[in-house]
Amino acid sequence: MRIAICLPALGLLTACSVVPSQAWTFEPTQPQAKPALATAEVLALTDRTAQLQLERNTIRARIANEPDARKRLPIYESLHRIGMELSPLERRLASTAAAR
């Protein structure tokens, strides 16, 4: 009988221990402020993002014009490299607010 009572109680206690501390203080009516970046840094990130997007579009056009699949493989590698560099920049721009 004691086991039938202790096991559910132990299960409830262990479930509470995996909840992160931020979840206990989260207030949905007051969202967290986005971290701010300096305007110069935002401009630099935006310029680099635009440059990489142009490179990505150029590479996609090269892929579309290449009929041989074996010759497309190195082009896909460069497209992947551009995407790996572009993704964190876009994520950072989306998650921050520009300082005013």
One Martini backbone bead per residue (centre of mass of N, CA, C, O) as a GRO file, in nm:
protein
  100
    1MET     BB    1   0.057   0.064  -0.020
    2ARG     BB    2   0.299   0.255   0.000
    3ILE     BB    3   0.382   0.229  -0.296
    4ALA     BB    4   0.118   0.351  -0.421
    5ILE     BB    5   0.187   0.635  -0.291
    6CYS     BB    6   0.494   0.693  -0.356
    7LEU     BB    7   0.514   0.682  -0.666
    8PRO     BB    8   0.333   0.926  -0.746
    9ALA     BB    9   0.487   1.130  -0.570
   10LEU     BB   10   0.760   1.091  -0.709
   11GLY     BB   11   0.662   1.167  -0.993
   12LEU     BB   12   0.583   1.461  -0.924
   13LEU     BB   13   0.861   1.555  -0.826
   14THR     BB   14   1.020   1.494  -1.092
   15ALA     BB   15   0.847   1.679  -1.276
   16CYS     BB   16   0.930   1.950  -1.132
   17SER     BB   17   1.251   1.934  -1.188
   18VAL     BB   18   1.228   1.987  -1.523
   19VAL     BB   19   1.148   2.270  -1.478
   20PRO     BB   20   1.226   2.565  -1.558
   21SER     BB   21   1.265   2.863  -1.394
   22GLN     BB   22   1.128   3.046  -1.616
   23ALA     BB   23   0.840   2.912  -1.595
   24TRP     BB   24   0.761   3.038  -1.310
   25THR     BB   25   0.804   3.362  -1.427
   26PHE     BB   26   0.609   3.364  -1.652
   27GLU     BB   27   0.459   3.640  -1.849
   28PRO     BB   28   0.238   3.683  -2.113
   29THR     BB   29   0.168   4.003  -2.073
   30GLN     BB   30   0.506   4.029  -2.037
   31PRO     BB   31   0.728   4.051  -2.250
   32GLN     BB   32   1.031   4.016  -2.352
   33ALA     BB   33   1.295   4.189  -2.428
   34LYS     BB   34   1.487   4.267  -2.678
   35PRO     BB   35   1.789   4.272  -2.776
   36ALA     BB   36   2.007   4.531  -2.840
   37LEU     BB   37   2.142   4.703  -3.116
   38ALA     BB   38   2.340   4.872  -3.289
   39THR     BB   39   2.306   5.037  -3.578
   40ALA     BB   40   2.579   4.955  -3.704
   41GLU     BB   41   2.539   4.649  -3.662
   42VAL     BB   42   2.277   4.622  -3.823
   43LEU     BB   43   2.394   4.721  -4.090
   44ALA     BB   44   2.612   4.504  -4.119
   45LEU     BB   45   2.420   4.261  -4.112
   46THR     BB   46   2.241   4.347  -4.349
   47ASP     BB   47   2.463   4.360  -4.564
   48ARG     BB   48   2.560   4.067  -4.538
   49THR     BB   49   2.288   3.935  -4.595
   50ALA     BB   50   2.248   4.055  -4.878
   51GLN     BB   51   2.505   3.938  -5.002
   52LEU     BB   52   2.436   3.635  -4.949
   53GLN     BB   53   2.169   3.634  -5.106
   54LEU     BB   54   2.295   3.697  -5.380
   55GLU     BB   55   2.481   3.454  -5.390
   56ARG     BB   56   2.256   3.242  -5.365
   57ASN     BB   57   2.105   3.322  -5.627
   58THR     BB   58   2.343   3.272  -5.818
   59ILE     BB   59   2.378   2.971  -5.751
   60ARG     BB   60   2.093   2.883  -5.830
   61ALA     BB   61   2.126   2.962  -6.127
   62ARG     BB   62   2.362   2.769  -6.185
   63ILE     BB   63   2.206   2.512  -6.120
   64ALA     BB   64   1.978   2.551  -6.333
   65ASN     BB   65   2.201   2.561  -6.585
   66GLU     BB   66   2.300   2.274  -6.501
   67PRO     BB   67   2.281   1.955  -6.652
   68ASP     BB   68   2.502   1.828  -6.476
   69ALA     BB   69   2.511   1.660  -6.180
   70ARG     BB   70   2.821   1.648  -6.119
   71LYS     BB   71   2.861   1.965  -6.150
   72ARG     BB   72   2.657   2.045  -5.912
   73LEU     BB   73   2.790   1.957  -5.644
   74PRO     BB   74   2.986   2.200  -5.589
   75ILE     BB   75   2.756   2.405  -5.589
   76TYR     BB   76   2.606   2.291  -5.344
   77GLU     BB   77   2.836   2.342  -5.145
   78SER     BB   78   2.829   2.651  -5.170
   79LEU     BB   79   2.535   2.679  -5.083
   80HIS     BB   80   2.576   2.559  -4.802
   81ARG     BB   81   2.784   2.763  -4.701
   82ILE     BB   82   2.601   3.009  -4.725
   83GLY     BB   83   2.373   2.903  -4.540
   84MET     BB   84   2.555   2.871  -4.282
   85GLU     BB   85   2.615   3.184  -4.273
   86LEU     BB   86   2.319   3.306  -4.293
   87SER     BB   87   2.144   3.188  -4.064
   88PRO     BB   88   2.261   3.336  -3.808
   89LEU     BB   89   2.208   3.621  -3.910
   90GLU     BB   90   1.900   3.602  -3.937
   91ARG     BB   91   1.848   3.518  -3.644
   92ARG     BB   92   1.972   3.769  -3.512
   93LEU     BB   93   1.793   3.981  -3.648
   94ALA     BB   94   1.518   3.856  -3.545
   95SER     BB   95   1.607   3.865  -3.215
   96THR     BB   96   1.654   4.174  -3.257
   97ALA     BB   97   1.682   4.511  -3.167
   98ALA     BB   98   1.701   4.830  -3.247
   99ALA     BB   99   1.856   5.098  -3.150
  100ARG     BB  100   1.750   5.447  -3.065
   0.00000   0.00000   0.00000
